[in-house]
Amino acid sequence: MSPLTPAPESVQKEKHYLIQLDGLRFLAVTLVLFDHWLGEKVRLPLGYFGVNLFFVLSGFLITRILIHSKQADDRLQRSHRHSLRQFYIRRSLRIFPVYYLTLIILAVVGFQAARENLVWFLTYTQNFWILIHHTWFGALDHLWSLAVEEQYYLFFPFLVLFMPLRRLPVILGCLIALALLVRVYLYATQASWIIQFVMMPTCLDAFGFGGILAYLLVFYPEQFTKTVGNPRFLLASMALYAVNVYLMSTTLPPRNSFTDIFDRFFTSVFCFFLIGKGVIGYRGIMKWFLEHPVSSYLGRISYGLYLFHNLVFNYYHTPPDFITVRAWNRILREFPVLTGTGADMALKFLFFYSITVAVATVSWFCIEKPFNALKDRFAYSPS
């Protein structure tokens, strides 16, 4: 069998094993929320890890979709323009409706960051605004990562669909190397850390590792299973990540080569094995956690959770008179025994998480799910 011919049963296996990826989405978004809501109380880069996990996961899923689409085009002897069109239509139906509706509503009601910078947000160039001004948007800070993903989608489908698949590993390797080289250059020239943080090219190693994961799964399923199913590789990647986090926190100045050059690389390697194992299927307590109905549901609505969480609360930007903050302070006044016990931090997180879940649930059933259902009209291949 050619290495570019997937095993006949591989697609069926993927459908079975991918159930745990919703649980990983839940984990990723929860880490981001934890970081943004508890602020200085947490010194670990949890939010950064969560965003990077999303990037690697996106790279994996998008590459896998595009490879299968290209194979379907070849099998049906049609132009790859068909898959390109379907890809962008389906992505737009999933991402755009709730995103644009949220921004327009915020602008109309007078939310300053949305009103004054609406064009940047509508064109998914808000990370360029951050690069230019070397500052953030406040409660809309987190949308920089959505801009990075959309910018990646602008060119990557062309690479997969219109280049020979045998060259894909080289292309993905070049993307990883490019990200490292750009970060090295920015660090050597003493550019602001914020530039390497939000630029799309500096995030390419995360997407690249996800793409390699997809390539291995489709074309070398046995090697994929041996590699990501080996617990020693997962533990080794976790150890490398932990060492880099330690060096980040103990090296002066606070922004150093471990934060600005190596962090995303080692985080992506760890996420590579974390996701790969999820595709095969964790066992034991991890299987229970990732496949639990609550984890699966929250992973399914993770886009809404991510989109709305900073609007519900942000440790750094939400004013004290905001309705959710006033509600939380009212709870503390009613139950003063909670203050200073440590339990208030956990309850605070659960309080804002519950509100965010409620908002994201409304978004899912009223906006996202109906538009998502339209994707069936734009299938990559006839059923």
C-alpha angles and dihedrals in degrees: 000000000000115000087236092057112085119221109268093242096043096096091053091049091050091054090053098045098043091074089091094058091077087059090052090051088053090051092048096050093044091055090052092049092047090053096046096044102042097037117174093013088078117058097180118095093246097146092049090050091050093051091046090050088055091050094051091045091050091049090052097047096042094047092048091050093048094048092052090045092053091049090051090050091052092046092050092040095234134135119275087232086082093061091042091055093045092048094055094043092050093045090049093051091051100043112024110055101062092033096054094039091053093049094047092049091049091050093048094050090050103256099168102218092048096042097048097041102030096127091055091052095043091053094044091240098118090117088061089054088054090049092051097045099031091222141088141254099238112228091012095054094110094062090080088084092056088054090052091052094048092048089052090052090056095071111011098075089058091055093053099039100041102035125071109269091229087068094052096094090054091048092050091046089052091052090053092047092047092054091051093047093049091050091048090050093048091048093046091051091048093240117172113279089233090069095060090041099060106023116111095222092055089056096053096100089064092053090041094056089049089052093051089051090055093046092053092047094052101039105024106029095159093050089045091056093046093049104043093030092061106098091204091066092050091049092046092051090048090050092051090049092049092049091051091049089051092050090047092056098042101042122090134256098043090237105057141144091282092056099038104034113019105030098080092042096054092039089054092049090053091047089049091063094035091057094038091056089049090055091053090042131256118239134212120014094352090055089050092048098045095042097041110123091239092052092046093049095046089047090052092054094038092115090061092043090054095043096051106031097090090048089056093048142334122186093218104038114024111105118234092243094057112124097244092048091048090051091052092047089051089056091052091050091051092047106030091165088077094062115104095001098105089243089089091066093054092043091048090055092048091047095055092038091056092052092048092049090051092051093044091048091055089047092049098050098035102038118003102044096048091050091043089056089060089066088079088072090060103048118164092228134019112264 
